[in-house]
Amino acid sequence: RAAGRGRGAEVLCKCMWLLAVGASALFTAPRVRVLSPPPVHAALRSTHPTALALPPTTLLPAGLLPAGLLPEAVALNTVLFGAFGASGASERMLTPSGFAHAWALGVILWSTLGWRGFVAGVAYLLCGSAVTKVGRAKKEALGISEGRGGRRGPENVWGSAATAALCALAYRRAVLGRAAVALSPPALLVGVVASLATKLGDTFASEIGKAYGRTTYLSTTFRRVPPGTEGAVSLEGTLAGVGGAAI
């Protein structure tokens, strides 16, 4: 079973990597000249003037993004992740392959949502990594701690942020008026935030519950079970999950 789960995680990892490569291919699609600004949701003009302001004559990729955003995202993420790696902090948070996939996620978020989307992703990574180490000695003694010392691999990166990345890509298409179906940009922004909030809340609930949960119940039967049991909940973990989602 463990081998099967390992192969499944490897397949998932490869699929998500192909998703990132495909998104990059869309970003670098042939450019076309637009002679008038694309329609933008009126409600967003006041709330996101910088992110949505486009000059009357702009070279746009035939795919998703205004010209210049992808090179900027690649350059900034390369510099920031390079500094992150040089500091040695990345080795405590990410595996080498997880580091590469986190860079790809950062490029997607910065290209589609600007610095705000990137900061949201970074906040999720830092908070999730920090809470994983809470009560680590106790969790290791009980055999319920995260593997690899809590370091995130590609399966963790995309398992946590694939939905946010897809919503971000759809948001950019909707803003540029290129969506195949009617999509609400504000709703897609909510989707980005909600997906990250849900996952971070789950991480907080799980890690704090395993470390400090006094009484743990199985959510399906309400029977008392040991901390770390799949599907188990505790009052301490639940309150921590609310705090993590609020962050």
C-alpha positions in Angstrom: 0.0 0.0 0.0 2.8 2.4 0.9 4.5 1.7 -2.5 1.1 2.3 -4.3 0.7 5.6 -2.5 4.2 6.6 -3.4 3.6 5.9 -7.1 0.3 7.7 -6.9 2.0 10.8 -5.4 4.7 10.6 -8.1 2.1 10.5 -10.9 0.2 13.4 -9.3 3.5 15.4 -9.0 4.2 14.8 -12.7 0.7 15.8 -13.7 0.9 19.1 -11.7 4.3 19.8 -13.2 2.8 19.4 -16.7 0.1 21.8 -15.7 2.7 24.4 -14.8 4.6 23.8 -18.0 1.3 24.1 -20.0 0.5 27.4 -18.2 3.9 28.7 -19.1 3.3 27.7 -22.7 0.1 29.7 -22.7 1.9 32.7 -21.2 4.5 32.7 -24.1 1.9 32.2 -26.9 2.2 34.4 -30.0 1.4 38.0 -29.4 -1.4 40.0 -31.0 -2.0 43.7 -31.0 -5.1 45.0 -29.3 -6.2 48.5 -30.4 -8.7 49.1 -27.6 -8.7 48.2 -23.9 -10.4 44.8 -23.2 -13.6 45.0 -21.2 -12.9 44.9 -17.4 -15.5 44.2 -14.7 -16.6 47.6 -13.5 -16.4 46.7 -9.9 -12.7 45.9 -10.2 -11.6 49.2 -11.6 -11.8 50.9 -8.2 -10.6 48.0 -6.1 -7.7 46.8 -8.4 -6.8 49.9 -10.5 -3.1 49.0 -10.8 -3.5 45.3 -11.6 -6.2 46.0 -14.3 -5.1 49.2 -15.9 -4.0 48.5 -19.5 -2.8 51.1 -22.0 -5.0 51.6 -25.1 -2.4 49.9 -27.4 -0.9 46.9 -25.7 0.9 43.8 -27.0 -0.9 40.9 -25.5 -0.1 37.2 -25.6 -2.8 35.3 -27.4 -3.3 33.4 -24.2 -3.6 35.1 -20.8 -1.3 37.9 -19.8 -0.3 41.4 -20.7 3.1 41.7 -22.2 5.9 42.1 -19.6 4.2 40.3 -16.7 5.7 36.9 -17.3 9.3 38.1 -17.7 8.8 40.3 -14.6 7.4 37.3 -12.6 10.2 35.0 -13.7 12.9 37.5 -12.9 11.5 38.5 -9.5 10.8 35.0 -8.4 14.2 33.9 -9.5 15.9 36.6 -7.4 13.6 36.0 -4.4 13.9 32.3 -4.5 17.6 32.5 -5.1 18.0 34.6 -1.9 15.7 32.2 -0.1 17.8 29.2 -1.2 21.1 30.9 -0.4 19.9 31.7 3.1 19.5 28.0 3.8 15.9 28.5 5.0 14.5 26.7 2.0 16.1 23.4 3.0 14.1 23.4 6.2 10.8 24.0 4.4 11.1 22.4 0.9 12.7 19.5 -0.8 14.8 20.3 -3.8 12.0 19.4 -6.2 9.4 21.1 -4.0 11.6 24.2 -4.2 11.4 24.1 -8.0 7.7 23.6 -8.0 7.1 26.4 -5.5 9.1 28.7 -7.9 6.7 27.7 -10.7 3.7 28.4 -8.5 5.2 31.8 -7.5 5.5 32.7 -11.2 1.9 31.8 -11.9 0.6 33.8 -8.9 2.7 36.9 -9.6 1.9 36.8 -13.4 -1.9 36.6 -12.8 -2.5 38.5 -9.5 0.6 40.6 -9.0 2.5 41.0 -5.8 -0.7 40.5 -3.7 -1.2 37.0 -5.0 2.4 36.2 -4.5 2.4 37.5 -0.9 -0.6 35.3 -0.2 1.2 32.3 -1.5 4.3 33.1 0.5 2.3 33.7 3.7 0.7 30.3 3.2 4.0 28.6 2.8 5.6 30.2 5.8 2.7 29.8 8.2 2.1 26.2 7.1 5.7 25.3 7.5 5.9 27.0 10.9 2.9 25.3 12.4 4.1 21.9 11.2 7.0 22.2 13.6 4.9 23.0 16.6 5.2 20.2 19.1 7.4 18.3 16.8 9.2 16.3 19.4 5.9 15.0 20.9 4.5 14.2 17.4 7.7 12.3 16.5 7.6 10.3 19.7 4.0 9.3 18.9 4.9 8.6 15.3 2.3 11.1 13.9 4.7 13.8 12.7 4.9 14.8 9.0 7.5 12.9 7.0 10.8 14.5 5.9 10.7 16.7 8.9 7.8 18.7 7.6 9.5 19.7 4.4 7.1 20.2 1.4 7.5 18.3 -1.8 5.9 18.9 -5.2 2.8 16.9 -4.2 2.4 19.2 -1.2 2.9 22.4 -3.2 0.2 21.5 -5.8 -2.0 19.6 -3.4 -2.3 22.8 -1.5 -2.3 25.4 -4.3 -3.5 23.8 -7.5 -7.0 25.2 -7.1 -5.7 28.7 -6.3 -3.4 28.6 -9.3 -6.3 27.5 -11.6 -8.6 30.2 -10.2 -5.8 32.8 -10.7 -5.4 31.7 -14.3 -9.1 31.9 -14.9 -9.3 35.3 -13.2 -6.7 36.7 -15.7 -8.6 35.3 -18.6 -11.9 36.8 -17.3 -10.3 40.2 -16.7 -8.9 40.3 -20.2 -12.3 39.2 -21.6 -10.9 36.0 -23.0 -12.8 33.5 -20.9 -14.6 30.8 -23.0 -17.6 31.0 -20.5 -18.9 33.9 -18.4 -16.7 34.1 -15.3 -17.0 36.6 -12.5 -13.5 38.0 -11.6 -14.5 38.8 -8.0 -15.8 35.2 -7.6 -12.5 33.8 -8.9 -10.5 36.0 -6.5 -12.7 34.6 -3.7 -11.8 31.1 -5.0 -8.1 31.9 -4.8 -8.3 33.1 -1.2 -10.8 30.5 -0.1 -8.7 27.6 -1.4 -5.6 28.8 0.4 -7.6 29.6 3.6 -9.2 26.2 3.6 -5.9 24.4 3.2 -4.1 26.5 5.8 -7.0 26.1 8.3 -6.8 22.3 7.8 -3.0 22.3 8.3 -3.4 24.4 11.5 -6.2 22.1 12.8 -4.2 19.0 12.1 -0.9 20.1 13.5 -2.2 21.8 16.6 -4.7 19.1 17.2 -1.9 16.4 17.1 0.3 18.4 19.4 -2.2 19.8 22.0 -5.5 18.1 21.4 -6.7 16.6 24.8 -9.7 14.8 23.6 -9.9 13.6 20.0 -13.1 12.3 18.3 -13.5 10.6 14.9 -15.7 13.0 12.8 -17.7 10.2 11.3 -18.6 8.2 14.5 -17.8 10.7 17.3 -15.9 8.0 19.1 -12.7 8.8 21.0 -9.6 8.0 19.1 -5.9 8.7 19.5 -4.5 12.0 18.3 -3.2 11.8 14.7 -6.0 9.4 13.6 -7.3 10.2 10.1 -10.5 12.2 10.3 -10.1 12.9 14.0 -11.0 16.4 15.4 -10.4 18.1 18.7 -11.5 21.4 20.2 -7.9 22.7 20.3 -7.3 21.8 16.7 -10.7 23.2 15.5 -10.0 26.6 17.1 -6.5 26.6 15.6 -8.0 25.8 12.2 -10.3 28.8 12.5 -7.3 31.0 13.2 -5.3 29.5 10.3 -8.1 30.2 7.9 -8.5 33.7 9.1 -4.8 34.3 8.4 
